Each structure stands twice: as C-alpha cells, then as structure tokens.
Amino acid sequence: MLLFSSDFTKELASSITTSTSELVICSAFVKEKAITHLLKNISSDVAVTIVARWAKQDLTFGASDLGVYSWCQNNGYRFGINSNLHAKLYLVDQSLIFLGSANLTHRGLSISGMGNVEIGTRLDPSATDIQKFKSFINNEVVWVDDDIFSRLEAEVNLSKDINKESKNLDWSKDINEMFKRKVSHLWVSELLFTSPKRLQNPNFESPEIVHDFELLNLTIDNFDKDSLKEAFLETRLYRWLRDTIGVDNEVRFGWLTKQLHSALLDDSTPYRSDVKEFIITIFEWFKFMPEMFEVRRFRVSETVRIKQQVEV
C-alpha cells in the first residue's frame, strides 16, 4: 500500500506509539524537533536506535542537527552514523517496516502541516529481510560516543566560523578513516543503472541517467572521463566491490552476481536475472577503467581482478 506525505507520517506515528520492544530509524537527515515530535508517545520500554548520515555539510548547513546526539543520550537511545546513508527506513518491533522517501525532518514528515511530497509504504518483513538489515546495522554503522561527538562538533563549529566561500565541507582524513566500515550490503538505489559510455552522452529524459548523475554527484560541467572515474571510486558500490572481491583476486561474473543478489537489502530483492543486468553494467565500468580493473573474457563468461595499486 502506498502512503503519501501526512498519511505516511500518521501510520508511522501510530505504529511507534503502540510499539513494545524495538524501534530502528535510518534517515539521511535527522532534525531534533522532528524526532522529538515523532517519538513523543513512545513507550519507555522500547529500545530505540537512530542512524543518520551526518555528512559535515549536512550539519554545517542545518540539514541535520548536532543536538540529536545529546537528545539520544538523554533518552537512553543509541545513535550511529553511516556516512553514505541515503535510505529512509523505520523498523518497528522487527515486524513492520516503513520505507520511503521521507527524512526524519519536519518537511520530510509534514509535521508542521506543510512539507515535501513524499511517498512511502509499509511492509511485513521476512526473517531474511530482518537478518540483512541487522547485518547492516551491526557491521556498517559507527556508534557515536562523547569522544567521537566532540571531534565532529569541533570540526562543524570550525567550518561555520570560516568564510562561506572557503568552507571545507568534507570531514578530516582522521574522521573519514574512523567512518570506514566494510560494506557488506547495498540498496538497489546505490547501484549504477547505466554504462559510462551512456553517461558521457547523457539523455536527461532517461530516469536511469538522472539517477546515475545524482548517485555520482555529477553536474553538466563535470562528466568527462576523469570525472566519471573519480566519482565511481567514491561510491559505496565501489567500496562493496573492493571489500567483496578483495585485491588481486580474480572472480567470475556468475560469482559476483550471486554475491550482489545476497547483498541487496531491499524488501523486494530483484530476481537473479535482474541482478545479472546490474553486473553487466558494473563490468562496463570495469572495462572503462583498465588501469584499475583487469577483465578477462572466456568463451562463456568473464572475470575481473582489482589491481593492487588502486587499493586505498
């Protein structure tokens, strides 16, 4: 069932109010007033976990609030960061999932009466879905403590004090290293839908082209060959490939298809045949970057190896 804007919020709030054991929220953006409003009637017996993206630019420009951490501490809730998080997912009592486009903000959830036009759905997750999601939570989230928070807060405050034109909107190298976790799962939305050849001659009437431009943070001024390569190496998809394949290990097309099928977190996991199409696209990217990937063609299959010198 599709739920639009305020209907999504009403269903979600009602389920949270009646929850009895656990609530897990994953939202790229999280605002303190919004989360206070959404959880105002939650039982004190419910264990709450909140995961946000907390990119430095999100906090500097107010898309997310630093105060969320203290709010979670005061309420006994667990707060974590996945710096590549784009998903918006609410898991209630491990028996109900709300999935959609709504961030945990006033506009995302239409809390103030007006907001963005958001579309979501409620799902009954399978045991496999819960297992995948828990694996993501346990393996790909950095749990914030007072020491980590003070380091993040200091960088954000320093960034706010610097003249806007010269702001550094990226975390320091030390913090980025701290955020790194092995990527064991992906969402379909984190996959590339088109080949680099198509992106070099983009047709913006194509939703696949638009998706990949957004995923790669490209603009009409920077989609040359070098920009595409650099952008690919910044994706969670590349990190998953690197963590899954390893360096100097040769793996077959079919093996990688099986690994990707198992790694996808979406409730409606694509059929293996659909995943194969994604792998075909990924192999196009491998061939686009021969300095980084070695692809070998056999009679009925292909293999790939990530070259040692690109390990970072």
Residue pairs with C-beta under 8 A, 6 or more apart in sequence:
1 121
1 122
2 119
2 120
2 121
3 11
3 100
3 119
3 120
3 121
3 122
4 117
4 118
4 119
5 102
5 110
5 115
5 116
5 117
5 118
5 119
6 110
6 115
8 98
8 100
8 102
8 109
8 118
8 119
8 120
9 38
9 102
9 109
9 110
9 111
11 98
11 122
12 38
12 90
12 98
12 109
13 38
13 41
15 92
15 96
15 98
15 122
16 23
16 38
16 39
16 41
16 42
16 90
16 92
17 41
17 42
19 42
19 43
19 46
19 92
19 93
20 43
20 45
20 46
20 93
21 45
21 46
21 47
21 93
21 94
22 46
22 47
22 48
22 49
22 91
22 92
22 93
22 94
23 39
23 42
23 46
23 47
23 48
23 49
23 90
23 91
23 92
23 93
24 48
24 49
24 50
24 51
24 89
24 90
24 91
24 133
24 137
25 35
25 48
25 49
25 50
25 51
25 89
25 90
25 91
25 104
26 51
26 82
26 85
26 87
26 88
26 89
26 90
27 50
27 51
27 52
27 85
27 87
27 88
27 89
27 103
27 104
27 108
28 52
28 53
28 58
28 64
28 85
28 86
28 87
28 88
28 103
29 52
29 53
29 58
29 63
29 64
29 103
29 104
29 105
29 108
30 50
30 52
30 64
30 65
30 68
30 103
30 104
30 105
31 64
31 65
31 68
31 104
31 105
31 106
32 65
32 67
32 68
32 71
33 106
33 111
34 104
34 105
34 106
34 108
34 109
34 111
35 50
35 68
35 71
35 104
36 71
37 106
37 111
38 104
38 109
38 111
39 48
42 48
47 78
48 72
48 75
48 76
48 77
48 78
49 77
49 78
49 79
49 80
49 137
50 68
50 72
50 77
50 78
50 79
50 80
50 104
51 79
51 80
51 81
51 82
51 85
51 137
51 141
52 64
52 68
52 79
52 80
52 81
52 85
52 104
53 64
53 81
53 82
53 83
53 84
53 85
53 86
54 64
54 81
54 83
54 152
55 83
55 169
55 171
56 155
56 156
56 159
56 168
56 169
56 170
56 171
57 63
57 169
58 64
59 65
59 66
59 152
59 156
60 156
60 159
60 160
60 167
60 169
63 105
66 149
66 152
66 153
66 156
68 79
69 79
69 144
69 149
71 77
72 78
72 79
73 79
78 143
79 143
79 144
80 137
80 141
80 142
80 143
80 144
81 141
81 142
81 144
81 179
82 140
82 141
82 142
82 181
83 142
83 171
83 176
83 179
84 190
84 236
86 187
86 189
86 190
87 99
87 187
87 189
87 265
88 99
88 100
88 101
88 102
88 103
88 104
88 108
88 120
89 97
89 98
89 99
89 133
90 97
90 98
90 99
91 97
91 125
91 130
91 133
92 98
94 125
94 130
95 124
95 125
96 122
96 123
96 124
96 125
97 122
97 123
97 124
97 125
97 129
97 267
98 120
98 121
98 122
98 123
99 120
99 121
99 122
99 123
99 267
100 118
100 119
100 120
100 121
101 108
101 116
101 118
101 119
101 120
102 108
102 109
102 116
102 118
102 120
103 109
106 112
106 115
107 114
107 115
107 116
108 115
108 116
108 118
109 115
109 118
110 116
110 118
123 267
125 133
125 267
129 265
129 267
132 185
132 264
132 265
133 265
135 184
135 185
136 184
136 185
136 265
139 181
139 182
139 184
140 181
140 182
140 183
140 184
140 185
141 181
142 148
142 178
142 179
142 181
144 152
148 178
151 174
151 175
152 171
152 175
155 171
155 172
155 175
159 167
159 168
159 169
162 168
170 176
171 179
182 243
183 236
183 239
183 240
183 243
184 240
184 243
184 263
185 240
185 263
185 264
185 265
186 236
186 237
186 240
186 260
186 263
186 264
186 265
187 264
187 265
187 266
188 264
188 266
188 270
189 211
189 215
190 215
190 235
190 236
190 237
191 237
191 278
191 281
191 282
192 212
192 215
192 216
192 232
192 235
192 237
192 278
192 281
192 282
192 285
193 208
193 211
193 212
193 278
193 281
194 206
194 208
194 209
194 212
194 281
195 281
195 284
195 285
195 288
196 225
196 228
196 232
196 284
196 285
196 288
197 284
197 288
198 209
199 209
199 212
199 213
199 216
199 218
199 223
199 228
200 223
200 224
200 225
200 228
202 209
202 213
202 223
203 209
204 210
204 213
212 218
213 219
213 223
215 235
216 228
216 231
216 232
216 234
216 235
217 231
217 234
218 227
218 228
218 231
228 288
229 288
229 289
229 292
232 238
232 285
232 289
233 292
233 310
237 282
240 263
241 282
241 306
242 306
242 311
244 256
244 259
244 263
245 251
245 256
245 304
245 305
245 306
246 306
247 306
247 307
247 308
247 310
247 311
248 305
248 306
248 307
248 308
249 305
249 306
250 294
250 296
250 303
250 304
250 305
251 303
251 304
251 305
252 301
252 302
252 303
253 279
253 283
253 301
253 302
253 303
253 304
254 301
256 279
256 282
256 304
257 272
257 275
257 276
257 279
258 272
260 275
260 278
260 279
261 269
261 270
261 272
261 275
264 270
264 275
270 278
283 295
283 302
283 304
286 293
286 295
286 304
287 293
287 295
291 307
291 310
292 306
292 307
292 310
293 304
293 305
293 306
293 307
294 304
294 305
294 307
295 302
295 303
295 304
296 302
296 303
296 304
296 305
